[in-house]
Amino acid sequence: MSDKPVGEMSFEEAMKELETVVGQLERGDVALEDSIKLYERGAELKKRCETKLKEAEEKVAAITLDGDGNPTGLKPVEGL
């Protein structure tokens, strides 16, 4: 597990660590206390990935297109 705070991770970093956590939990060779810590870390990582994906979706949704479908800029995203 990385010592980097989950809130500072990129999507790719969080996803890679989440895959590692899931692999460790699936193998079942981790002590109960460690399994609990891994599960908690995995939940944080999952939330981070979801947040980063939502941010990306909002950025894509904010791209405005001209009549020919070419990107012309960004429109403000409501609520940000």
mmCIF file of the N, C-alpha and C atoms, coordinates in Angstrom:
data_MODEL
# 
_entry.id   MODEL 
# 
loop_
_atom_site.group_PDB 
_atom_site.id 
_atom_site.type_symbol 
_atom_site.label_atom_id 
_atom_site.label_alt_id 
_atom_site.label_comp_id 
_atom_site.label_asym_id 
_atom_site.label_entity_id 
_atom_site.label_seq_id 
_atom_site.pdbx_PDB_ins_code 
_atom_site.Cartn_x 
_atom_site.Cartn_y 
_atom_site.Cartn_z 
_atom_site.occupancy 
_atom_site.B_iso_or_equiv 
_atom_site.pdbx_formal_charge 
_atom_site.auth_seq_id 
_atom_site.auth_comp_id 
_atom_site.auth_asym_id 
_atom_site.auth_atom_id 
_atom_site.pdbx_PDB_model_num 
ATOM 1   N N  . MET A 1 1  ? 0.843   -1.185  0.000   1.00 0.00 ? 1  MET A N  1 
ATOM 2   C CA . MET A 1 1  ? 0.000   0.000   0.000   1.00 0.00 ? 1  MET A CA 1 
ATOM 3   C C  . MET A 1 1  ? 0.881   1.238   0.000   1.00 0.00 ? 1  MET A C  1 
ATOM 4   N N  . SER A 1 2  ? 0.420   2.227   -0.684  1.00 0.00 ? 2  SER A N  1 
ATOM 5   C CA . SER A 1 2  ? 1.125   3.494   -0.759  1.00 0.00 ? 2  SER A CA 1 
ATOM 6   C C  . SER A 1 2  ? 0.863   4.303   0.506   1.00 0.00 ? 2  SER A C  1 
ATOM 7   N N  . ASP A 1 3  ? 1.847   5.120   0.865   1.00 0.00 ? 3  ASP A N  1 
ATOM 8   C CA . ASP A 1 3  ? 1.674   6.017   2.005   1.00 0.00 ? 3  ASP A CA 1 
ATOM 9   C C  . ASP A 1 3  ? 1.068   7.345   1.568   1.00 0.00 ? 3  ASP A C  1 
ATOM 10  N N  . LYS A 1 4  ? 0.905   7.520   0.263   1.00 0.00 ? 4  LYS A N  1 
ATOM 11  C CA . LYS A 1 4  ? 0.357   8.761   -0.271  1.00 0.00 ? 4  LYS A CA 1 
ATOM 12  C C  . LYS A 1 4  ? -1.111  8.880   0.120   1.00 0.00 ? 4  LYS A C  1 
ATOM 13  N N  . PRO A 1 5  ? -1.518  10.043  0.622   1.00 0.00 ? 5  PRO A N  1 
ATOM 14  C CA . PRO A 1 5  ? -2.940  10.221  0.958   1.00 0.00 ? 5  PRO A CA 1 
ATOM 15  C C  . PRO A 1 5  ? -3.822  10.024  -0.273  1.00 0.00 ? 5  PRO A C  1 
ATOM 16  N N  . VAL A 1 6  ? -4.916  9.354   -0.097  1.00 0.00 ? 6  VAL A N  1 
ATOM 17  C CA . VAL A 1 6  ? -5.818  9.043   -1.199  1.00 0.00 ? 6  VAL A CA 1 
ATOM 18  C C  . VAL A 1 6  ? -6.280  10.321  -1.903  1.00 0.00 ? 6  VAL A C  1 
ATOM 19  N N  . GLY A 1 7  ? -6.528  11.372  -1.140  1.00 0.00 ? 7  GLY A N  1 
ATOM 20  C CA . GLY A 1 7  ? -7.004  12.633  -1.708  1.00 0.00 ? 7  GLY A CA 1 
ATOM 21  C C  . GLY A 1 7  ? -6.014  13.315  -2.630  1.00 0.00 ? 7  GLY A C  1 
ATOM 22  N N  . GLU A 1 8  ? -4.769  12.885  -2.611  1.00 0.00 ? 8  GLU A N  1 
ATOM 23  C CA . GLU A 1 8  ? -3.739  13.472  -3.469  1.00 0.00 ? 8  GLU A CA 1 
ATOM 24  C C  . GLU A 1 8  ? -3.431  12.604  -4.686  1.00 0.00 ? 8  GLU A C  1 
ATOM 25  N N  . MET A 1 9  ? -4.086  11.456  -4.784  1.00 0.00 ? 9  MET A N  1 
ATOM 26  C CA . MET A 1 9  ? -3.795  10.529  -5.869  1.00 0.00 ? 9  MET A CA 1 
ATOM 27  C C  . MET A 1 9  ? -4.515  10.908  -7.148  1.00 0.00 ? 9  MET A C  1 
ATOM 28  N N  . SER A 1 10 ? -3.838  10.625  -8.264  1.00 0.00 ? 10 SER A N  1 
ATOM 29  C CA . SER A 1 10 ? -4.492  10.750  -9.561  1.00 0.00 ? 10 SER A CA 1 
ATOM 30  C C  . SER A 1 10 ? -5.432  9.549   -9.704  1.00 0.00 ? 10 SER A C  1 
ATOM 31  N N  . PHE A 1 11 ? -6.267  9.594   -10.735 1.00 0.00 ? 11 PHE A N  1 
ATOM 32  C CA . PHE A 1 11 ? -7.161  8.468   -10.990 1.00 0.00 ? 11 PHE A CA 1 
ATOM 33  C C  . PHE A 1 11 ? -6.353  7.189   -11.193 1.00 0.00 ? 11 PHE A C  1 
ATOM 34  N N  . GLU A 1 12 ? -5.292  7.299   -11.993 1.00 0.00 ? 12 GLU A N  1 
ATOM 35  C CA . GLU A 1 12 ? -4.493  6.124   -12.319 1.00 0.00 ? 12 GLU A CA 1 
ATOM 36  C C  . GLU A 1 12 ? -3.813  5.534   -11.091 1.00 0.00 ? 12 GLU A C  1 
ATOM 37  N N  . GLU A 1 13 ? -3.294  6.388   -10.222 1.00 0.00 ? 13 GLU A N  1 
ATOM 38  C CA . GLU A 1 13 ? -2.656  5.905   -8.995  1.00 0.00 ? 13 GLU A CA 1 
ATOM 39  C C  . GLU A 1 13 ? -3.663  5.196   -8.099  1.00 0.00 ? 13 GLU A C  1 
ATOM 40  N N  . ALA A 1 14 ? -4.832  5.815   -7.936  1.00 0.00 ? 14 ALA A N  1 
ATOM 41  C CA . ALA A 1 14 ? -5.867  5.233   -7.076  1.00 0.00 ? 14 ALA A CA 1 
ATOM 42  C C  . ALA A 1 14 ? -6.367  3.906   -7.646  1.00 0.00 ? 14 ALA A C  1 
ATOM 43  N N  . MET A 1 15 ? -6.549  3.850   -8.946  1.00 0.00 ? 15 MET A N  1 
ATOM 44  C CA . MET A 1 15 ? -7.035  2.619   -9.572  1.00 0.00 ? 15 MET A CA 1 
ATOM 45  C C  . MET A 1 15 ? -6.010  1.497   -9.436  1.00 0.00 ? 15 MET A C  1 
ATOM 46  N N  . LYS A 1 16 ? -4.754  1.806   -9.638  1.00 0.00 ? 16 LYS A N  1 
ATOM 47  C CA . LYS A 1 16 ? -3.701  0.787   -9.525  1.00 0.00 ? 16 LYS A CA 1 
ATOM 48  C C  . LYS A 1 16 ? -3.645  0.231   -8.099  1.00 0.00 ? 16 LYS A C  1 
ATOM 49  N N  . GLU A 1 17 ? -3.696  1.125   -7.114  1.00 0.00 ? 17 GLU A N  1 
ATOM 50  C CA . GLU A 1 17 ? -3.666  0.647   -5.729  1.00 0.00 ? 17 GLU A CA 1 
ATOM 51  C C  . GLU A 1 17 ? -4.934  -0.124  -5.386  1.00 0.00 ? 17 GLU A C  1 
ATOM 52  N N  . LEU A 1 18 ? -6.072  0.319   -5.899  1.00 0.00 ? 18 LEU A N  1 
ATOM 53  C CA . LEU A 1 18 ? -7.329  -0.392  -5.648  1.00 0.00 ? 18 LEU A CA 1 
ATOM 54  C C  . LEU A 1 18 ? -7.247  -1.814  -6.195  1.00 0.00 ? 18 LEU A C  1 
ATOM 55  N N  . GLU A 1 19 ? -6.667  -1.971  -7.377  1.00 0.00 ? 19 GLU A N  1 
ATOM 56  C CA . GLU A 1 19 ? -6.501  -3.312  -7.950  1.00 0.00 ? 19 GLU A CA 1 
ATOM 57  C C  . GLU A 1 19 ? -5.617  -4.180  -7.060  1.00 0.00 ? 19 GLU A C  1 
ATOM 58  N N  . THR A 1 20 ? -4.582  -3.582  -6.495  1.00 0.00 ? 20 THR A N  1 
ATOM 59  C CA . THR A 1 20 ? -3.697  -4.320  -5.580  1.00 0.00 ? 20 THR A CA 1 
ATOM 60  C C  . THR A 1 20 ? -4.448  -4.743  -4.324  1.00 0.00 ? 20 THR A C  1 
ATOM 61  N N  . VAL A 1 21 ? -5.220  -3.830  -3.759  1.00 0.00 ? 21 VAL A N  1 
ATOM 62  C CA . VAL A 1 21 ? -5.995  -4.115  -2.546  1.00 0.00 ? 21 VAL A CA 1 
ATOM 63  C C  . VAL A 1 21 ? -6.990  -5.243  -2.804  1.00 0.00 ? 21 VAL A C  1 
ATOM 64  N N  . VAL A 1 22 ? -7.700  -5.160  -3.908  1.00 0.00 ? 22 VAL A N  1 
ATOM 65  C CA . VAL A 1 22 ? -8.688  -6.191  -4.241  1.00 0.00 ? 22 VAL A CA 1 
ATOM 66  C C  . VAL A 1 22 ? -7.993  -7.541  -4.401  1.00 0.00 ? 22 VAL A C  1 
ATOM 67  N N  . GLY A 1 23 ? -6.848  -7.551  -5.059  1.00 0.00 ? 23 GLY A N  1 
ATOM 68  C CA . GLY A 1 23 ? -6.100  -8.796  -5.235  1.00 0.00 ? 23 GLY A CA 1 
ATOM 69  C C  . GLY A 1 23 ? -5.702  -9.417  -3.912  1.00 0.00 ? 23 GLY A C  1 
ATOM 70  N N  . GLN A 1 24 ? -5.238  -8.587  -2.983  1.00 0.00 ? 24 GLN A N  1 
ATOM 71  C CA . GLN A 1 24 ? -4.853  -9.096  -1.660  1.00 0.00 ? 24 GLN A CA 1 
ATOM 72  C C  . GLN A 1 24 ? -6.053  -9.656  -0.919  1.00 0.00 ? 24 GLN A C  1 
ATOM 73  N N  . LEU A 1 25 ? -7.168  -8.964  -0.997  1.00 0.00 ? 25 LEU A N  1 
ATOM 74  C CA . LEU A 1 25 ? -8.373  -9.432  -0.305  1.00 0.00 ? 25 LEU A CA 1 
ATOM 75  C C  . LEU A 1 25 ? -8.912  -10.713 -0.939  1.00 0.00 ? 25 LEU A C  1 
ATOM 76  N N  . GLU A 1 26 ? -8.839  -10.817 -2.252  1.00 0.00 ? 26 GLU A N  1 
ATOM 77  C CA . GLU A 1 26 ? -9.332  -12.017 -2.933  1.00 0.00 ? 26 GLU A CA 1 
ATOM 78  C C  . GLU A 1 26 ? -8.498  -13.251 -2.606  1.00 0.00 ? 26 GLU A C  1 
ATOM 79  N N  . ARG A 1 27 ? -7.197  -13.064 -2.419  1.00 0.00 ? 27 ARG A N  1 
ATOM 80  C CA . ARG A 1 27 ? -6.341  -14.201 -2.090  1.00 0.00 ? 27 ARG A CA 1 
ATOM 81  C C  . ARG A 1 27 ? -6.689  -14.776 -0.724  1.00 0.00 ? 27 ARG A C  1 
ATOM 82  N N  . GLY A 1 28 ? -7.148  -13.921 0.176   1.00 0.00 ? 28 GLY A N  1 
ATOM 83  C CA . GLY A 1 28 ? -7.585  -14.392 1.488   1.00 0.00 ? 28 GLY A CA 1 
ATOM 84  C C  . GLY A 1 28 ? -6.468  -14.800 2.423   1.00 0.00 ? 28 GLY A C  1 
ATOM 85  N N  . ASP A 1 29 ? -5.245  -14.422 2.116   1.00 0.00 ? 29 ASP A N  1 
ATOM 86  C CA . ASP A 1 29 ? -4.128  -14.811 2.977   1.00 0.00 ? 29 ASP A CA 1 
ATOM 87  C C  . ASP A 1 29 ? -3.670  -13.663 3.876   1.00 0.00 ? 29 ASP A C  1 
ATOM 88  N N  . VAL A 1 30 ? -4.577  -12.729 4.134   1.00 0.00 ? 30 VAL A N  1 
ATOM 89  C CA . VAL A 1 30 ? -4.271  -11.567 4.968   1.00 0.00 ? 30 VAL A CA 1 
ATOM 90  C C  . VAL A 1 30 ? -4.983  -11.735 6.311   1.00 0.00 ? 30 VAL A C  1 
ATOM 91  N N  . ALA A 1 31 ? -4.294  -11.367 7.375   1.00 0.00 ? 31 ALA A N  1 
ATOM 92  C CA . ALA A 1 31 ? -4.883  -11.449 8.719   1.00 0.00 ? 31 ALA A CA 1 
ATOM 93  C C  . ALA A 1 31 ? -6.129  -10.565 8.804   1.00 0.00 ? 31 ALA A C  1 
ATOM 94  N N  . LEU A 1 32 ? -7.023  -10.910 9.713   1.00 0.00 ? 32 LEU A N  1 
ATOM 95  C CA . LEU A 1 32 ? -8.302  -10.211 9.841   1.00 0.00 ? 32 LEU A CA 1 
ATOM 96  C C  . LEU A 1 32 ? -8.125  -8.702  10.003  1.00 0.00 ? 32 LEU A C  1 
ATOM 97  N N  . GLU A 1 33 ? -7.280  -8.280  10.928  1.00 0.00 ? 33 GLU A N  1 
ATOM 98  C CA . GLU A 1 33 ? -7.073  -6.841  11.154  1.00 0.00 ? 33 GLU A CA 1 
ATOM 99  C C  . GLU A 1 33 ? -6.555  -6.156  9.896   1.00 0.00 ? 33 GLU A C  1 
ATOM 100 N N  . ASP A 1 34 ? -5.623  -6.818  9.203   1.00 0.00 ? 34 ASP A N  1 
ATOM 101 C CA . ASP A 1 34 ? -5.093  -6.259  7.967   1.00 0.00 ? 34 ASP A CA 1 
ATOM 102 C C  . ASP A 1 34 ? -6.163  -6.228  6.883   1.00 0.00 ? 34 ASP A C  1 
ATOM 103 N N  . SER A 1 35 ? -7.025  -7.217  6.854   1.00 0.00 ? 35 SER A N  1 
ATOM 104 C CA . SER A 1 35 ? -8.129  -7.249  5.892   1.00 0.00 ? 35 SER A CA 1 
ATOM 105 C C  . SER A 1 35 ? -9.063  -6.067  6.102   1.00 0.00 ? 35 SER A C  1 
ATOM 106 N N  . ILE A 1 36 ? -9.335  -5.760  7.347   1.00 0.00 ? 36 ILE A N  1 
ATOM 107 C CA . ILE A 1 36 ? -10.207 -4.622  7.663   1.00 0.00 ? 36 ILE A CA 1 
ATOM 108 C C  . ILE A 1 36 ? -9.567  -3.324  7.182   1.00 0.00 ? 36 ILE A C  1 
ATOM 109 N N  . LYS A 1 37 ? -8.271  -3.157  7.446   1.00 0.00 ? 37 LYS A N  1 
ATOM 110 C CA . LYS A 1 37 ? -7.562  -1.953  6.997   1.00 0.00 ? 37 LYS A CA 1 
ATOM 111 C C  . LYS A 1 37 ? -7.544  -1.872  5.472   1.00 0.00 ? 37 LYS A C  1 
ATOM 112 N N  . LEU A 1 38 ? -7.313  -3.008  4.828   1.00 0.00 ? 38 LEU A N  1 
ATOM 113 C CA . LEU A 1 38 ? -7.315  -3.038  3.366   1.00 0.00 ? 38 LEU A CA 1 
ATOM 114 C C  . LEU A 1 38 ? -8.691  -2.676  2.816   1.00 0.00 ? 38 LEU A C  1 
ATOM 115 N N  . TYR A 1 39 ? -9.732  -3.212  3.421   1.00 0.00 ? 39 TYR A N  1 
ATOM 116 C CA . TYR A 1 39 ? -11.094 -2.914  2.974   1.00 0.00 ? 39 TYR A CA 1 
ATOM 117 C C  . TYR A 1 39 ? -11.386 -1.420  3.107   1.00 0.00 ? 39 TYR A C  1 
ATOM 118 N N  . GLU A 1 40 ? -10.993 -0.836  4.238   1.00 0.00 ? 40 GLU A N  1 
ATOM 119 C CA . GLU A 1 40 ? -11.212 0.604   4.449   1.00 0.00 ? 40 GLU A CA 1 
ATOM 120 C C  . GLU A 1 40 ? -10.447 1.431   3.427   1.00 0.00 ? 40 GLU A C  1 
ATOM 121 N N  . ARG A 1 41 ? -9.192  1.048   3.161   1.00 0.00 ? 41 ARG A N  1 
ATOM 122 C CA . ARG A 1 41 ? -8.376  1.749   2.158   1.00 0.00 ? 41 ARG A CA 1 
ATOM 123 C C  . ARG A 1 41 ? -9.027  1.581   0.781   1.00 0.00 ? 41 ARG A C  1 
ATOM 124 N N  . GLY A 1 42 ? -9.496  0.396   0.490   1.00 0.00 ? 42 GLY A N  1 
ATOM 125 C CA . GLY A 1 42 ? -10.153 0.150   -0.784  1.00 0.00 ? 42 GLY A CA 1 
ATOM 126 C C  . GLY A 1 42 ? -11.392 1.005   -0.967  1.00 0.00 ? 42 GLY A C  1 
ATOM 127 N N  . ALA A 1 43 ? -12.150 1.186   0.090   1.00 0.00 ? 43 ALA A N  1 
ATOM 128 C CA . ALA A 1 43 ? -13.352 2.024   0.016   1.00 0.00 ? 43 ALA A CA 1 
ATOM 129 C C  . ALA A 1 43 ? -12.970 3.473   -0.286  1.00 0.00 ? 43 ALA A C  1 
ATOM 130 N N  . GLU A 1 44 ? -11.907 3.955   0.343   1.00 0.00 ? 44 GLU A N  1 
ATOM 131 C CA . GLU A 1 44 ? -11.429 5.318   0.075   1.00 0.00 ? 44 GLU A CA 1 
ATOM 132 C C  . GLU A 1 44 ? -10.958 5.452   -1.371  1.00 0.00 ? 44 GLU A C  1 
ATOM 133 N N  . LEU A 1 45 ? -10.227 4.449   -1.837  1.00 0.00 ? 45 LEU A N  1 
ATOM 134 C CA . LEU A 1 45 ? -9.713  4.472   -3.208  1.00 0.00 ? 45 LEU A CA 1 
ATOM 135 C C  . LEU A 1 45 ? -10.847 4.448   -4.220  1.00 0.00 ? 45 LEU A C  1 
ATOM 136 N N  . LYS A 1 46 ? -11.867 3.629   -3.956  1.00 0.00 ? 46 LYS A N  1 
ATOM 137 C CA . LYS A 1 46 ? -13.028 3.558   -4.848  1.00 0.00 ? 46 LYS A CA 1 
ATOM 138 C C  . LYS A 1 46 ? -13.711 4.917   -4.927  1.00 0.00 ? 46 LYS A C  1 
ATOM 139 N N  . LYS A 1 47 ? -13.879 5.559   -3.805  1.00 0.00 ? 47 LYS A N  1 
ATOM 140 C CA . LYS A 1 47 ? -14.519 6.873   -3.770  1.00 0.00 ? 47 LYS A CA 1 
ATOM 141 C C  . LYS A 1 47 ? -13.690 7.891   -4.554  1.00 0.00 ? 47 LYS A C  1 
ATOM 142 N N  . ARG A 1 48 ? -12.368 7.832   -4.414  1.00 0.00 ? 48 ARG A N  1 
ATOM 143 C CA . ARG A 1 48 ? -11.484 8.746   -5.140  1.00 0.00 ? 48 ARG A CA 1 
ATOM 144 C C  . ARG A 1 48 ? -11.626 8.533   -6.647  1.00 0.00 ? 48 ARG A C  1 
ATOM 145 N N  . CYS A 1 49 ? -11.647 7.285   -7.076  1.00 0.00 ? 49 CYS A N  1 
ATOM 146 C CA . CYS A 1 49 ? -11.799 6.982   -8.501  1.00 0.00 ? 49 CYS A CA 1 
ATOM 147 C C  . CYS A 1 49 ? -13.134 7.512   -9.025  1.00 0.00 ? 49 CYS A C  1 
ATOM 148 N N  . GLU A 1 50 ? -14.192 7.321   -8.271  1.00 0.00 ? 50 GLU A N  1 
ATOM 149 C CA . GLU A 1 50 ? -15.510 7.810   -8.679  1.00 0.00 ? 50 GLU A CA 1 
ATOM 150 C C  . GLU A 1 50 ? -15.514 9.330   -8.796  1.00 0.00 ? 50 GLU A C  1 
ATOM 151 N N  . THR A 1 51 ? -14.872 10.003  -7.843  1.00 0.00 ? 51 THR A N  1 
ATOM 152 C CA . THR A 1 51 ? -14.798 11.465  -7.855  1.00 0.00 ? 51 THR A CA 1 
ATOM 153 C C  . THR A 1 51 ? -14.043 11.953  -9.081  1.00 0.00 ? 51 THR A C  1 
ATOM 154 N N  . LYS A 1 52 ? -12.888 11.339  -9.362  1.00 0.00 ? 52 LYS A N  1 
ATOM 155 C CA . LYS A 1 52 ? -12.082 11.752  -10.511 1.00 0.00 ? 52 LYS A CA 1 
ATOM 156 C C  . LYS A 1 52 ? -12.822 11.489  -11.825 1.00 0.00 ? 52 LYS A C  1 
ATOM 157 N N  . LEU A 1 53 ? -13.554 10.384  -11.909 1.00 0.00 ? 53 LEU A N  1 
ATOM 158 C CA . LEU A 1 53 ? -14.340 10.098  -13.113 1.00 0.00 ? 53 LEU A CA 1 
ATOM 159 C C  . LEU A 1 53 ? -15.452 11.125  -13.297 1.00 0.00 ? 53 LEU A C  1 
ATOM 160 N N  . LYS A 1 54 ? -16.106 11.491  -12.219 1.00 0.00 ? 54 LYS A N  1 
ATOM 161 C CA . LYS A 1 54 ? -17.178 12.490  -12.285 1.00 0.00 ? 54 LYS A CA 1 
ATOM 162 C C  . LYS A 1 54 ? -16.619 13.826  -12.755 1.00 0.00 ? 54 LYS A C  1 
ATOM 163 N N  . GLU A 1 55 ? -15.446 14.211  -12.236 1.00 0.00 ? 55 GLU A N  1 
ATOM 164 C CA . GLU A 1 55 ? -14.812 15.453  -12.665 1.00 0.00 ? 55 GLU A CA 1 
ATOM 165 C C  . GLU A 1 55 ? -14.523 15.421  -14.168 1.00 0.00 ? 55 GLU A C  1 
ATOM 166 N N  . ALA A 1 56 ? -14.021 14.304  -14.645 1.00 0.00 ? 56 ALA A N  1 
ATOM 167 C CA . ALA A 1 56 ? -13.711 14.170  -16.071 1.00 0.00 ? 56 ALA A CA 1 
ATOM 168 C C  . ALA A 1 56 ? -14.985 14.250  -16.909 1.00 0.00 ? 56 ALA A C  1 
ATOM 169 N N  . GLU A 1 57 ? -16.050 13.590  -16.457 1.00 0.00 ? 57 GLU A N  1 
ATOM 170 C CA . GLU A 1 57 ? -17.326 13.633  -17.179 1.00 0.00 ? 57 GLU A CA 1 
ATOM 171 C C  . GLU A 1 57 ? -17.853 15.064  -17.257 1.00 0.00 ? 57 GLU A C  1 
ATOM 172 N N  . GLU A 1 58 ? -17.712 15.808  -16.166 1.00 0.00 ? 58 GLU A N  1 
ATOM 173 C CA . GLU A 1 58 ? -18.187 17.191  -16.156 1.00 0.00 ? 58 GLU A CA 1 
ATOM 174 C C  . GLU A 1 58 ? -17.372 18.055  -17.111 1.00 0.00 ? 58 GLU A C  1 
ATOM 175 N N  . LYS A 1 59 ? -16.069 17.802  -17.197 1.00 0.00 ? 59 LYS A N  1 
ATOM 176 C CA . LYS A 1 59 ? -15.234 18.556  -18.133 1.00 0.00 ? 59 LYS A CA 1 
ATOM 177 C C  . LYS A 1 59 ? -15.628 18.249  -19.569 1.00 0.00 ? 59 LYS A C  1 
ATOM 178 N N  . VAL A 1 60 ? -15.875 16.984  -19.866 1.00 0.00 ? 60 VAL A N  1 
ATOM 179 C CA . VAL A 1 60 ? -16.290 16.603  -21.217 1.00 0.00 ? 60 VAL A CA 1 
ATOM 180 C C  . VAL A 1 60 ? -17.650 17.227  -21.536 1.00 0.00 ? 60 VAL A C  1 
ATOM 181 N N  . ALA A 1 61 ? -18.551 17.208  -20.580 1.00 0.00 ? 61 ALA A N  1 
ATOM 182 C CA . ALA A 1 61 ? -19.884 17.772  -20.794 1.00 0.00 ? 61 ALA A CA 1 
ATOM 183 C C  . ALA A 1 61 ? -19.822 19.282  -21.006 1.00 0.00 ? 61 ALA A C  1 
ATOM 184 N N  . ALA A 1 62 ? -18.773 19.931  -20.513 1.00 0.00 ? 62 ALA A N  1 
ATOM 185 C CA . ALA A 1 62 ? -18.659 21.385  -20.622 1.00 0.00 ? 62 ALA A CA 1 
ATOM 186 C C  . ALA A 1 62 ? -18.074 21.827  -21.959 1.00 0.00 ? 62 ALA A C  1 
ATOM 187 N N  . ILE A 1 63 ? -17.583 20.907  -22.768 1.00 0.00 ? 63 ILE A N  1 
ATOM 188 C CA . ILE A 1 63 ? -17.011 21.271  -24.062 1.00 0.00 ? 63 ILE A CA 1 
ATOM 189 C C  . ILE A 1 63 ? -18.148 21.672  -24.998 1.00 0.00 ? 63 ILE A C  1 
ATOM 190 N N  . THR A 1 64 ? -18.013 22.864  -25.573 1.00 0.00 ? 64 THR A N  1 
ATOM 191 C CA . THR A 1 64 ? -19.024 23.326  -26.515 1.00 0.00 ? 64 THR A CA 1 
ATOM 192 C C  . THR A 1 64 ? -18.550 23.045  -27.935 1.00 0.00 ? 64 THR A C  1 
ATOM 193 N N  . LEU A 1 65 ? -19.505 22.786  -28.808 1.00 0.00 ? 65 LEU A N  1 
ATOM 194 C CA . LEU A 1 65 ? -19.196 22.460  -30.199 1.00 0.00 ? 65 LEU A CA 1 
ATOM 195 C C  . LEU A 1 65 ? -19.825 23.487  -31.124 1.00 0.00 ? 65 LEU A C  1 
ATOM 196 N N  . ASP A 1 66 ? -19.160 23.731  -32.259 1.00 0.00 ? 66 ASP A N  1 
ATOM 197 C CA . ASP A 1 66 ? -19.758 24.608  -33.261 1.00 0.00 ? 66 ASP A CA 1 
ATOM 198 C C  . ASP A 1 66 ? -20.710 23.786  -34.137 1.00 0.00 ? 66 ASP A C  1 
ATOM 199 N N  . GLY A 1 67 ? -21.270 24.394  -35.146 1.00 0.00 ? 67 GLY A N  1 
ATOM 200 C CA . GLY A 1 67 ? -22.238 23.731  -36.007 1.00 0.00 ? 67 GLY A CA 1 
ATOM 201 C C  . GLY A 1 67 ? -21.686 22.507  -36.725 1.00 0.00 ? 67 GLY A C  1 
ATOM 202 N N  . ASP A 1 68 ? -20.368 22.446  -36.900 1.00 0.00 ? 68 ASP A N  1 
ATOM 203 C CA . ASP A 1 68 ? -19.739 21.303  -37.566 1.00 0.00 ? 68 ASP A CA 1 
ATOM 204 C C  . ASP A 1 68 ? -19.276 20.243  -36.579 1.00 0.00 ? 68 ASP A C  1 
ATOM 205 N N  . GLY A 1 69 ? -19.522 20.451  -35.302 1.00 0.00 ? 69 GLY A N  1 
ATOM 206 C CA . GLY A 1 69 ? -19.130 19.481  -34.292 1.00 0.00 ? 69 GLY A CA 1 
ATOM 207 C C  . GLY A 1 69 ? -17.709 19.634  -33.789 1.00 0.00 ? 69 GLY A C  1 
ATOM 208 N N  . ASN A 1 70 ? -17.084 20.771  -34.124 1.00 0.00 ? 70 ASN A N  1 
ATOM 209 C CA . ASN A 1 70 ? -15.713 21.016  -33.652 1.00 0.00 ? 70 ASN A CA 1 
ATOM 210 C C  . ASN A 1 70 ? -15.738 21.718  -32.302 1.00 0.00 ? 70 ASN A C  1 
ATOM 211 N N  . PRO A 1 71 ? -14.839 21.346  -31.378 1.00 0.00 ? 71 PRO A N  1 
ATOM 212 C CA . PRO A 1 71 ? -14.817 22.010  -30.073 1.00 0.00 ? 71 PRO A CA 1 
ATOM 213 C C  . PRO A 1 71 ? -14.453 23.482  -30.231 1.00 0.00 ? 71 PRO A C  1 
ATOM 214 N N  . THR A 1 72 ? -15.201 24.334  -29.560 1.00 0.00 ? 72 THR A N  1 
ATOM 215 C CA . THR A 1 72 ? -14.944 25.776  -29.633 1.00 0.00 ? 72 THR A CA 1 
ATOM 216 C C  . THR A 1 72 ? -14.546 26.371  -28.296 1.00 0.00 ? 72 THR A C  1 
ATOM 217 N N  . GLY A 1 73 ? -14.712 25.646  -27.235 1.00 0.00 ? 73 GLY A N  1 
ATOM 218 C CA . GLY A 1 73 ? -14.373 26.161  -25.914 1.00 0.00 ? 73 GLY A CA 1 
ATOM 219 C C  . GLY A 1 73 ? -15.146 25.433  -24.856 1.00 0.00 ? 73 GLY A C  1 
ATOM 220 N N  . LEU A 1 74 ? -15.146 26.024  -23.697 1.00 0.00 ? 74 LEU A N  1 
ATOM 221 C CA . LEU A 1 74 ? -15.829 25.421  -22.559 1.00 0.00 ? 74 LEU A CA 1 
ATOM 222 C C  . LEU A 1 74 ? -16.949 26.323  -22.093 1.00 0.00 ? 74 LEU A C  1 
ATOM 223 N N  . LYS A 1 75 ? -18.022 25.712  -21.680 1.00 0.00 ? 75 LYS A N  1 
ATOM 224 C CA . LYS A 1 75 ? -19.102 26.478  -21.068 1.00 0.00 ? 75 LYS A CA 1 
ATOM 225 C C  . LYS A 1 75 ? -18.997 26.282  -19.564 1.00 0.00 ? 75 LYS A C  1 
ATOM 226 N N  . PRO A 1 76 ? -19.442 27.224  -18.769 1.00 0.00 ? 76 PRO A N  1 
ATOM 227 C CA . PRO A 1 76 ? -19.372 27.046  -17.316 1.00 0.00 ? 76 PRO A CA 1 
ATOM 228 C C  . PRO A 1 76 ? -20.192 25.844  -16.876 1.00 0.00 ? 76 PRO A C  1 
ATOM 229 N N  . VAL A 1 77 ? -19.670 25.089  -15.922 1.00 0.00 ? 77 VAL A N  1 
ATOM 230 C CA . VAL A 1 77 ? -20.383 23.955  -15.364 1.00 0.00 ? 77 VAL A CA 1 
ATOM 231 C C  . VAL A 1 77 ? -21.123 24.455  -14.139 1.00 0.00 ? 77 VAL A C  1 
ATOM 232 N N  . GLU A 1 78 ? -22.424 24.206  -14.111 1.00 0.00 ? 78 GLU A N  1 
ATOM 233 C CA . GLU A 1 78 ? -23.238 24.663  -12.979 1.00 0.00 ? 78 GLU A CA 1 
ATOM 234 C C  . GLU A 1 78 ? -22.786 24.006  -11.683 1.00 0.00 ? 78 GLU A C  1 
ATOM 235 N N  . GLY A 1 79 ? -22.790 24.801  -10.610 1.00 0.00 ? 79 GLY A N  1 
ATOM 236 C CA . GLY A 1 79 ? -22.467 24.261  -9.294  1.00 0.00 ? 79 GLY A CA 1 
ATOM 237 C C  . GLY A 1 79 ? -20.983 24.255  -8.964  1.00 0.00 ? 79 GLY A C  1 
ATOM 238 N N  . LEU A 1 80 ? -20.146 24.687  -9.892  1.00 0.00 ? 80 LEU A N  1 
ATOM 239 C CA . LEU A 1 80 ? -18.704 24.729  -9.608  1.00 0.00 ? 80 LEU A CA 1 
ATOM 240 C C  . LEU A 1 80 ? -18.231 26.131  -9.403  1.00 0.00 ? 80 LEU A C  1 
# 
